[in-house]
Amino acid sequence: MTYHPTSAIPWDQPATLIDLEGRAPLIGTIGDCARHFAIFKPHARDQARVLLTQPIHRAGRKTRTWILEPFEIEQLVARLRAETH
C-alpha cells in the first residue's frame, strides 16, 4: 500500500473547500469537504482545493503545505469510501 500524506489527516480536522472559479466556500471538516467533493462534476473537481488548518508534509519538499490539490482530495474520497464500506 502506498502512503499518502492525506491518510494522516483526521476526519474532524477543520478545513475549507474552495473553488478557483469563485463559488462560495464550504467551511467544515475534512470529512465534509471529501463528501462534497465526491458529488462534484468533473469540471468542478478540477477547480476545487481544500485549505487546511494544519499543513501536511510532502515528500521531496522542505516545507509543509496548506492546500490539497484535486488528486489529493480524490485520495480522501477513496479513503472515506474504504472506511465506510
N, C-alpha and C positions, 0 to 999 in steps of 0.2 A: 504494500500500500504506500502511495506517495504522500508525503507530508505537505499539507497546505497551511500557510500561516493563518488562514481563516478558521482552521479547525480548533484553534486555541481561544477563539472569541466566544465568550459566554452569550447565550441567547438573550439574557436580560440586560446586557450592556446597552446603555442609551446610544442611539445613533440617529442620523438623519439621511433619508433617501432623497437625493436631489436629482434634478433633471436639467441637462445642459440647454434645453430649449426654454427654460424659464417657468415651467409649471410650478404650482405650489409644492413645497417640500413636505414629506411625511416625517414628522418627528415622533419617534417611538423607541423601540428596541431593535436589536439586530434581527430578532425573530420576526417582528412586524415588517421590517424592511425586506427580508427574504420572502415572506408570504406575499407582499405586494408586488415585488419584482417578478415572482413566479407567474402572475396573471397578466403581466405586460405583454403587449405585442412586440414582435422582433425590433421594430424601429424604436420603440420606447425603451427597450432593453439596451440598445446601443447607446442611448443618450443618458442612461441612469448611472449614478455614482452614489456610494454611501460614504458619508462623512462620519468618521469615528470620534468617540470621545476619549479613546485611548489608542495611541498609534501602535502599529504592529511592525515586527521585524520582517525584513525582506532579505532573502539570500542574495549575496553579492552587493549589498548596499551598506554603507556605514551608518546611515540614519534610518530610523523607523518612519513610516508614512501614515498619514491620517485619512487617506482616500482609498476606497476599494473600487477597482475597475469592474466593468461588466462581467468579465470572465471569473473574477473572484466572487462576485455576488452569486453567480451561477453555481460556484462551489458550495456556497452557503445553502442554496436551494436544494442541491443534491444531498447535502448533509442533513437538512431538515427532513427531506423525504425518507432518507435511510433511517433516521431516528424515530420517525413516526409510523413506519411500517414494520 
